[in-house]
Amino acid sequence: MDLKNKYKRRVELAAGRDKVELLMKNCKIVNVFSHSIVEGNLAIDSGKIIGIGDYEAHQTIDMKGRYVAPGLIDSHEHMESSLVTPEQLARVIVPKGTTTIVADPHEIANVCGLGGIQFMINATRNIPLNVFLMMPSCVPSTKFEHSGAILKAKDIEVLMGENIVLGLGELMDYPSTIAGDEAIIDKVLLADRKIIDGHSPLVTGKELNAYIINGVKTDHECTNLAEMAEKLSLGMYIAIREGSASRDLETLIAGVSEKTERRITFCIDDKHPGEILSEGHIDYNVRKAISMGIEPISAIQMATLNTAECYHLRDIGAIAPGYDADLIVLNDLKKFEIVQVYKKGELVAENGSALFQVGKPDISAVIDTVTIGEITATDLEIRMRSDIARVIRMNPKSLHTESVIRKVSVDGENRFISNKYIDIIKMAVIERHGKSGTIGLGLIENFKLKGGAIATTIAHDSHNLIVLGDNDEDMLKAIEKIKEIQGGIVVVVGGIVRDYLPLPVAGLMSDAPMETVAKKISDITRIIYKELGANREADPLMTLSFLALPVIPEVKVTDMGLFDVSTMSFVDINVE
C-alpha cells in the first residue's frame, strides 16, 4: 500500500468505518498532554494508535483496568557503556519499558571512526527498539589526547543525512566551542535545523551564552540547582542523569516544578550492565522521581513526551491518534512496575522478559583494536624533584575530581613509590591505537587500592588503555593481559591475573548476553573490593574509566600527560 492509500486507510479506521486490528479494552490511559488519566478503549492498527473510544476490532484484549502509558525514551545514552552490543541491550531494556533511545556512539567512533558508527547502525536495524543517533561531534573529545580516529565535519557529513540521525552529538570540547573554533563551527553548520546536544559542566554567564548561541539545546551535565536554573532560563532542555558514576536526580529533582517540568528529560548517559539488570533503565529514573515526590504523570511526561518534543520525534512519546503504538502496561503508577511492553502494537515483553529473539552481529570490522608496543617499568616511572606532588583526588559517586597537593614517598633515585600508609597510587594512560605510543602518568588518591592493579581499555573518550596500581610489576602484568585479549578489563592481585573480561568489540563491548557480562563484572568488582581493598563508596571500574576524560573537571590524565581541565592545559606532577 502506497503512502497516500495508507493515509486514507487510517482516516477510515479512525472514523470507525472499518474494523481495527487490535482493541485494548478497559484501559486507564495516561494522557501526557492533558496530564490526566482517561478510562476507555484504545484502538490500534498497523502499529499506530487509531483512537480512543468504542471501535470494532479483529482482536480484543481486556486490560482489566490496568494503566497504559507511552513507551519510555532515554534522551542521552552511550550504548557502548552497557558493555554489550545493541541487540543484547535491547533484549534487556525493552522489557523494562524503554522503547526508544537517543544514542551518541562517540565511544566506538573514538576507536573505529565511521566504521564503528556504521557497525552500530547495522546492529540496531532488526530489534524492537527505536535507536536514533546523534552524530559524534568531538572525536577525539579534545586535542589533548590521541584517539583511534579523528572525525572532521567532512567525515560526519556522510552520515548526517541518515533518517536515524537527529543532529549533532554532545559538544564535549566546550572550551573550543566557546572560543569559536572553526572546526567546531563547521560541524555545527552541518546540524542546521537539527538538534545539537550540549556538554557544558559548570559553564555559566557569558561563556554559557557563547556556548549555546549557535543552537545547543540540551545538557546532561548539570550537577547543582543554580546551574540547572540558569540553563533552563536560557531555553535549554535539562536531561537528569542517573547512571553508574553520575547520579544527579536526588540533587536536581528539587528544581522540577510546574514551571520547569516540561523542559526536563531523563537519561542514563553511562550505566553498567549489572545496574541496568538490578535497578532498571529509564524506568528507574521514573520510579525514583516518583518516590521523591514527583507526581507520576509528570515523571512519565519527562520520560516520554518531553524528550520526543525536544528531538522533534513527532510519532512517539504520547498516546493519541497517529502516534506509534509503543506502550507500557502497569498495575500501579506509583510503584511503576511494568508488566507488558508493546512495540508498534505488538507485545514484545511481559513480566520482565523479552518475547523476541536477537542474533549476533558481524563484529569482524571492529575487533583487534589494541596495538601497543613493549611496555617496561621504566615507562611507568614518575620522576620527582621533591616529595611534594600534584595528585588527583577521586570523588565517589561523581565524575568530578579534585586537584590536591600532597606529600608522597620517593626512592633513592627520586622516583615515586607507593607507601602502604599513604593512600596515593600510580596511574598510567597508554595510547593503544597504534598511533603515537605516548604514555601519560599521574597519581590518584582515595581509590584505596593495595596489593595489585586494574587495567581496562574503557577510558573515556579516546579509550586508550588505562591502568592503576600500587606496584609496577602488577601494572605491567595487567597491561600484557589486555594486549593478549585485545581489549577488556583485567584485575591483578599479588602478581597473579585473578580475573578478566574480554571485550572484543572495539575493546568496549562483548557480544555475549548482558547477564554473562554483568556476572563477570560483579566477580571482578568483588575481587577489587575484597582483595585489593578499593573504596567501596565508588564503582571502581566506572570511576577508573572516566579518569582519562579531559572535559570533566577538575584534573585528569590522558596519554599525553596530567591535564588541568579548568585551564585546559597540561600540568606537572611536581610542585615547586
Summary of the structure (lengths in Angstrom):
residues: 576
radius of gyration: 24.6
end to end distance: 76.0
largest distance: 90.7
contacts: 2132
relative contact order: 0.13
helix: 29%
strand: 30%
